[in-house]
Amino acid sequence: MVEKTLSAYKLWQEILKLFPKTTRYSLGIKIDVLFIEIFESISTAAFAAKTEKSPWVRRAIIKLDTLKGLLRIAWEIKSLDNKKYITLSEQLSEIGRQLGGWHNQIIKQNSPAKAGEK
């Protein structure tokens, strides 16, 4: 998942260079910051203790959803063309599926029912 996030960020960096100046230093920078925060959350969750992973994964999911929304805005105001929007959205959707699966796995591992407790 770290590699997929890194790959999406590299693509974003190429796209950001082509962003119109009117949105590059506002919307573009906000999107850039969200990418970095997602990467930080995923990395932190990967090395956190089992009981501490869930909040970091949830944070990454929330940031990813926000990122998708801002990318949609960029696309709708024509700061991002169709092809780049689709390519980046597909990568982010895959990351989202993986984060969702990871979160569900963490919940199952940390649930009392798993240990036979009630």
Backbone as a chain_set.jsonl record, in Angstrom:
{"seq": "MVEKTLSAYKLWQEILKLFPKTTRYSLGIKIDVLFIEIFESISTAAFAAKTEKSPWVRRAIIKLDTLKGLLRIAWEIKSLDNKKYITLSEQLSEIGRQLGGWHNQIIKQNSPAKAGEK", "coords": {"N": [[0.825, -1.185, 0.0], [1.998, 1.201, 0.691], [3.726, 1.541, -1.442], [1.914, 1.866, -3.571], [0.7, 4.245, -2.82], [2.882, 5.952, -2.925], [3.436, 5.788, -5.664], [1.106, 6.975, -6.721], [1.454, 9.523, -5.675], [3.762, 10.367, -6.991], [2.77, 10.569, -9.602], [0.915, 12.607, -9.122], [2.685, 14.719, -8.565], [3.735, 15.231, -11.099], [1.422, 16.088, -12.373], [0.781, 18.358, -10.866], [2.694, 20.2, -11.67], [1.633, 21.063, -14.037], [-0.659, 22.34, -13.356], [-2.891, 25.123, -13.437], [-1.746, 28.419, -12.59], [-3.545, 29.833, -11.054], [-4.81, 28.003, -9.414], [-2.819, 26.351, -8.511], [-1.325, 27.09, -6.227], [-3.128, 27.066, -4.208], [-5.545, 25.164, -4.166], [-4.018, 23.109, -5.33], [-1.763, 22.879, -3.616], [-3.05, 22.153, -1.241], [-4.05, 19.628, -1.938], [-1.606, 18.344, -2.315], [-0.565, 18.378, 0.307], [-2.446, 16.713, 1.563], [-1.879, 14.242, 0.314], [0.661, 13.745, 1.436], [-0.017, 13.588, 4.157], [-1.655, 11.322, 4.132], [0.209, 9.377, 3.393], [1.894, 9.546, 5.64], [0.118, 8.669, 7.655], [-0.449, 6.02, 6.854], [2.137, 4.907, 6.979], [2.695, 5.235, 9.715], [0.676, 3.65, 10.843], [1.481, 1.167, 9.897], [3.692, 0.566, 11.454], [2.78, 0.705, 14.01], [1.604, -0.577, 17.19], [-0.616, -3.415, 17.384], [-3.062, -2.73, 18.65], [-3.082, -0.021, 18.3], [-3.264, 0.647, 15.657], [-5.732, 1.085, 14.304], [-6.839, 3.837, 14.596], [-5.044, 5.285, 13.01], [-5.301, 4.145, 10.485], [-7.989, 4.732, 9.995], [-7.776, 7.516, 9.929], [-6.215, 7.831, 7.628], [-8.054, 6.903, 5.732], [-10.09, 8.84, 5.928], [-8.664, 11.138, 5.144], [-8.021, 10.356, 2.559], [-10.554, 10.232, 1.356], [-11.216, 12.951, 1.467], [-9.205, 13.943, -0.177], [-9.935, 12.771, -2.64], [-12.314, 14.166, -3.079], [-11.369, 16.818, -3.379], [-9.798, 16.512, -5.651], [-11.789, 15.973, -7.471], [-13.084, 18.435, -7.511], [-11.005, 19.955, -8.645], [-10.941, 18.783, -11.164], [-13.522, 19.403, -12.094], [-13.393, 22.181, -12.29], [-11.714, 22.406, -14.339], [-8.96, 22.351, -13.904], [-7.664, 20.062, -14.011], [-7.226, 17.579, -16.361], [-9.359, 15.175, -18.118], [-8.129, 12.604, -18.617], [-5.908, 12.481, -16.848], [-7.246, 12.813, -14.441], [-8.86, 10.51, -14.353], [-6.892, 8.47, -14.354], [-5.474, 9.011, -11.959], [-7.59, 8.851, -10.126], [-8.32, 6.144, -10.321], [-6.06, 4.905, -9.221], [-6.195, 5.931, -6.613], [-8.629, 4.878, -5.784], [-8.025, 2.163, -5.624], [-6.158, 2.221, -3.536], [-7.888, 3.057, -1.536], [-9.624, 0.825, -1.37], [-7.824, -1.065, -0.382], [-7.129, 0.121, 2.061], [-9.625, 0.045, 3.349], [-10.013, -2.738, 3.545], [-7.839, -3.366, 5.183], [-8.536, -1.957, 7.483], [-10.909, -3.305, 8.233], [-9.816, -5.814, 8.782], [-8.198, -5.195, 10.983], [-10.157, -4.481, 12.849], [-11.468, -6.952, 13.18], [-9.361, -8.467, 14.26], [-8.955, -7.176, 16.668], [-11.307, -7.496, 18.009], [-13.29, -8.635, 20.776], [-14.709, -11.023, 20.4], [-13.153, -12.587, 18.762], [-11.249, -13.71, 20.384], [-12.781, -15.462, 21.747], [-14.175, -14.353, 23.756], [-16.909, -12.726, 25.473]], "CA": [[0.0, 0.0, 0.0], [2.918, 2.336, 0.702], [4.217, 1.703, -2.814], [0.822, 2.408, -4.397], [0.542, 5.646, -2.43], [4.047, 6.641, -3.477], [3.229, 5.858, -7.111], [0.072, 7.991, -6.967], [2.035, 10.831, -5.354], [4.662, 10.724, -8.099], [1.904, 11.028, -10.687], [0.389, 13.903, -8.702], [3.732, 15.728, -8.721], [3.781, 15.584, -12.525], [0.192, 16.831, -12.665], [0.851, 19.655, -10.188], [3.514, 21.1, -12.497], [0.8, 21.55, -15.138], [-1.828, 23.03, -12.797], [-2.896, 26.573, -13.668], [-1.25, 29.178, -11.436], [-4.667, 30.293, -10.225], [-5.177, 26.967, -8.433], [-1.641, 25.58, -8.094], [-0.853, 27.447, -4.885], [-4.227, 26.961, -3.243], [-6.078, 23.81, -4.255], [-2.916, 22.188, -5.624], [-0.965, 22.662, -2.406], [-3.893, 21.406, -0.29], [-4.029, 18.237, -2.403], [-0.26, 17.856, -2.042], [-0.478, 18.15, 1.753], [-3.248, 15.525, 1.875], [-1.097, 13.071, -0.095], [1.709, 13.53, 2.433], [-0.669, 13.149, 5.397], [-2.082, 9.932, 3.92], [1.426, 8.576, 3.447], [2.306, 9.515, 7.049], [-0.826, 7.837, 8.417], [-0.226, 4.621, 6.471], [3.435, 4.503, 7.529], [2.562, 5.141, 11.17], [-0.146, 2.466, 11.126], [2.25, -0.036, 9.584], [4.651, 0.282, 12.517], [2.127, 0.836, 15.318], [1.149, -1.807, 17.845], [-1.915, -3.86, 16.855], [-4.179, -1.991, 19.243], [-2.969, 1.399, 17.959], [-3.323, 0.81, 14.205], [-7.041, 1.495, 13.798], [-7.032, 5.281, 14.401], [-4.202, 5.76, 11.911], [-5.914, 3.691, 9.233], [-9.197, 5.563, 9.829], [-7.323, 8.857, 9.535], [-5.816, 7.739, 6.221], [-9.287, 6.77, 4.944], [-10.745, 10.154, 5.914], [-7.841, 12.03, 4.313], [-8.158, 9.902, 1.178], [-11.868, 10.687, 0.882], [-11.098, 14.395, 1.256], [-8.362, 14.098, -1.364], [-10.758, 12.458, -3.815], [-13.241, 15.279, -3.267], [-10.641, 17.973, -3.907], [-9.428, 16.203, -7.037], [-13.001, 16.141, -8.275], [-13.252, 19.877, -7.696], [-9.986, 20.374, -9.614], [-11.387, 18.305, -12.474], [-14.72, 20.141, -12.498], [-13.04, 23.555, -12.667], [-10.817, 22.251, -15.485], [-7.545, 22.428, -13.546], [-7.188, 18.693, -14.191], [-7.93, 17.025, -17.525], [-10.063, 13.897, -17.924], [-7.232, 11.45, -18.59], [-5.141, 12.498, -15.599], [-8.206, 12.617, -13.353], [-9.242, 9.094, -14.344], [-5.731, 7.674, -13.953], [-5.221, 9.229, -10.538], [-8.752, 8.341, -9.377], [-8.233, 4.68, -10.276], [-5.03, 4.557, -8.237], [-6.694, 6.26, -5.276], [-9.689, 3.915, -5.454], [-7.347, 0.934, -5.216], [-5.625, 2.483, -2.198], [-9.056, 3.078, -0.655], [-10.065, -0.559, -1.149], [-6.845, -1.706, 0.493], [-7.286, 0.696, 3.402], [-10.86, -0.507, 3.905], [-9.739, -4.126, 3.911], [-6.924, -3.344, 6.323], [-9.316, -1.507, 8.645], [-11.787, -4.418, 8.629], [-8.958, -6.846, 9.369], [-7.804, -4.713, 12.31], [-11.34, -4.579, 13.714], [-11.667, -8.373, 13.501], [-8.274, -8.914, 15.135], [-9.062, -6.538, 17.978], [-12.625, -7.715, 18.616], [-13.289, -9.636, 21.848], [-15.287, -12.277, 19.911], [-12.082, -13.37, 18.167], [-10.583, -14.449, 21.457], [-13.761, -16.312, 22.404], [-14.751, -13.615, 24.884], [-18.198, -12.085, 25.206]], "C": [[0.875, 1.257, 0.0], [3.408, 2.603, -0.717], [3.154, 2.302, -3.729], [0.596, 3.888, -4.088], [1.686, 6.478, -2.994], [3.911, 6.818, -4.984], [2.199, 6.928, -7.472], [0.626, 9.385, -6.701], [2.993, 11.292, -6.453], [3.866, 11.24, -9.292], [1.352, 12.411, -10.358], [1.436, 15.008, -8.893], [3.88, 16.171, -10.179], [2.571, 16.433, -12.909], [0.267, 18.24, -12.079], [1.659, 20.67, -10.993], [2.689, 21.749, -13.607], [-0.449, 22.286, -14.66], [-1.76, 24.514, -13.147], [-2.444, 27.311, -12.4], [-2.371, 29.608, -10.501], [-5.077, 29.274, -9.171], [-3.978, 26.188, -7.897], [-1.267, 25.844, -6.637], [-1.96, 27.487, -3.839], [-4.707, 25.515, -3.229], [-4.958, 22.785, -4.474], [-2.081, 21.861, -4.398], [-1.76, 21.875, -1.362], [-3.925, 19.921, -0.659], [-2.677, 17.605, -2.085], [-0.098, 17.504, -0.559], [-1.272, 16.9, 2.148], [-2.525, 14.245, 1.472], [-0.054, 12.732, 0.965], [1.109, 13.032, 3.746], [-1.164, 11.706, 5.292], [-0.882, 9.002, 4.041], [1.914, 8.442, 4.893], [1.41, 8.592, 7.871], [-0.625, 6.359, 8.123], [1.081, 4.111, 7.069], [3.368, 4.327, 9.036], [1.767, 3.896, 11.549], [0.645, 1.182, 10.91], [3.183, -0.427, 10.727], [4.06, 0.385, 13.919], [1.788, -0.541, 15.886], [-0.251, -2.142, 17.335], [-3.08, -3.036, 17.377], [-4.171, -0.509, 18.88], [-3.09, 1.67, 16.462], [-4.612, 1.467, 13.714], [-7.209, 3.007, 13.622], [-6.224, 5.837, 13.228], [-4.771, 5.351, 10.561], [-7.181, 4.5, 8.96], [-8.834, 6.964, 9.358], [-6.929, 8.862, 8.057], [-7.044, 7.655, 5.318], [-9.992, 8.119, 4.826], [-9.98, 11.121, 5.015], [-7.965, 11.655, 2.839], [-9.492, 10.342, 0.59], [-11.864, 12.187, 0.603], [-10.293, 14.677, -0.005], [-9.153, 13.837, -2.638], [-11.727, 13.593, -4.118], [-12.556, 16.496, -3.863], [-10.176, 17.742, -5.343], [-10.632, 16.349, -7.963], [-13.27, 17.623, -8.532], [-12.264, 20.383, -8.745], [-10.382, 19.967, -11.03], [-12.57, 19.127, -12.976], [-14.42, 21.585, -12.891], [-11.969, 23.579, -13.761], [-9.34, 22.509, -15.165], [-6.859, 21.089, -13.801], [-7.956, 18.088, -15.358], [-8.48, 15.626, -17.238], [-9.117, 12.72, -17.74], [-6.463, 11.372, -17.272], [-6.054, 12.247, -14.398], [-8.582, 11.139, -13.234], [-8.092, 8.225, -13.847], [-5.469, 7.791, -12.456], [-6.361, 8.674, -9.685], [-8.721, 6.823, -9.26], [-7.207, 4.234, -9.239], [-5.526, 4.805, -6.815], [-7.815, 5.319, -4.842], [-9.094, 2.595, -4.985], [-6.764, 1.087, -3.808], [-6.768, 2.468, -1.182], [-9.578, 1.685, -0.351], [-9.112, -1.272, -0.187], [-6.943, -1.182, 1.922], [-8.539, 0.148, 4.086], [-10.684, -1.943, 4.356], [-8.846, -4.221, 5.137], [-7.682, -2.959, 7.59], [-10.232, -2.625, 9.144], [-10.998, -5.539, 9.3], [-8.545, -6.454, 10.791], [-8.966, -4.846, 13.291], [-11.573, -6.027, 14.132], [-10.607, -8.87, 14.479], [-8.41, -8.366, 16.547], [-10.4, -6.775, 18.668], [-12.541, -8.801, 19.686], [-13.818, -10.989, 21.378], [-14.215, -13.179, 19.315], [-11.397, -14.247, 19.212], [-11.541, -15.366, 22.211], [-14.401, -15.652, 23.607], [-16.091, -13.032, 24.481], [-18.392, -10.912, 26.109]], "O": [[0.525, 2.259, -0.623], [3.496, 3.755, -1.143], [3.46, 3.15, -4.568], [0.332, 4.684, -4.989], [1.47, 7.586, -3.485], [4.235, 7.878, -5.519], [2.396, 7.693, -8.416], [0.303, 10.328, -7.424], [3.025, 12.473, -6.799], [4.245, 12.231, -9.917], [1.324, 13.29, -11.219], [1.102, 16.107, -9.335], [4.122, 17.346, -10.455], [2.692, 17.384, -13.681], [-0.138, 19.206, -12.727], [1.343, 21.859, -10.996], [3.005, 22.848, -14.062], [-1.214, 22.8, -15.476], [-0.676, 25.097, -13.151], [-2.727, 26.878, -11.283], [-2.166, 29.733, -9.294], [-5.635, 29.646, -8.139], [-4.112, 25.441, -6.928], [-0.931, 24.915, -5.902], [-1.729, 27.903, -2.704], [-4.309, 24.735, -2.364], [-4.964, 21.716, -3.863], [-1.731, 20.704, -4.166], [-1.2, 21.022, -0.674], [-3.836, 19.059, 0.216], [-2.614, 16.46, -1.638], [0.445, 16.452, -0.221], [-0.815, 16.116, 2.979], [-2.556, 13.262, 2.213], [0.097, 11.571, 1.348], [1.675, 12.143, 4.382], [-1.096, 10.955, 6.265], [-0.948, 7.97, 4.707], [2.301, 7.355, 5.321], [1.902, 7.818, 8.692], [-0.631, 5.535, 9.037], [1.128, 3.004, 7.605], [3.927, 3.372, 9.576], [2.144, 3.171, 12.47], [0.49, 0.22, 11.662], [3.437, -1.611, 10.946], [4.763, 0.174, 14.907], [1.7, -1.529, 15.157], [-0.986, -1.254, 16.904], [-3.985, -2.684, 16.62], [-5.155, 0.189, 19.128], [-3.023, 2.827, 16.045], [-4.584, 2.306, 12.814], [-7.688, 3.431, 12.57], [-6.671, 6.753, 12.538], [-4.726, 6.124, 9.603], [-7.422, 4.909, 7.825], [-9.502, 7.53, 8.493], [-7.269, 9.79, 7.323], [-7.07, 8.27, 4.252], [-10.44, 8.494, 3.743], [-10.582, 11.84, 4.218], [-8.01, 12.528, 1.973], [-9.547, 10.78, -0.56], [-12.441, 12.64, -0.386], [-10.653, 15.543, -0.802], [-9.052, 14.594, -3.603], [-11.937, 13.941, -5.28], [-13.104, 17.14, -4.758], [-10.164, 18.668, -6.154], [-10.499, 16.796, -9.102], [-13.639, 18.012, -9.64], [-12.637, 21.15, -9.632], [-10.179, 20.723, -11.98], [-12.615, 19.505, -14.146], [-15.115, 22.154, -13.733], [-11.397, 24.625, -14.068], [-8.56, 22.847, -16.056], [-5.632, 20.998, -13.807], [-9.187, 18.079, -15.358], [-8.114, 14.985, -16.252], [-9.282, 11.926, -16.813], [-6.384, 10.309, -16.657], [-5.675, 11.552, -13.455], [-8.614, 10.59, -12.133], [-8.295, 7.344, -13.012], [-5.268, 6.788, -11.772], [-6.115, 8.088, -8.631], [-9.059, 6.275, -8.211], [-7.451, 3.301, -8.474], [-5.303, 3.988, -5.922], [-7.934, 4.999, -3.66], [-9.606, 1.978, -4.051], [-6.871, 0.176, -2.987], [-6.621, 1.922, -0.088], [-9.936, 1.388, 0.789], [-9.548, -1.993, 0.711], [-6.85, -1.951, 2.879], [-8.509, -0.174, 5.274], [-11.153, -2.323, 5.428], [-9.068, -5.051, 6.019], [-7.49, -3.566, 8.644], [-10.319, -2.864, 10.349], [-11.46, -6.138, 10.271], [-8.544, -7.291, 11.694], [-8.778, -5.274, 14.43], [-11.844, -6.302, 15.301], [-10.917, -9.606, 15.416], [-8.022, -9.023, 17.513], [-10.61, -6.309, 19.788], [-11.807, -9.776, 19.526], [-13.407, -12.017, 21.916], [-14.344, -14.403, 19.355], [-11.018, -15.385, 18.936], [-11.156, -15.98, 23.206], [-15.089, -16.307, 24.39], [-16.377, -12.864, 23.296], [-19.422, -10.24, 26.035]]}, "num_chains": 1, "name": "protein.A"}
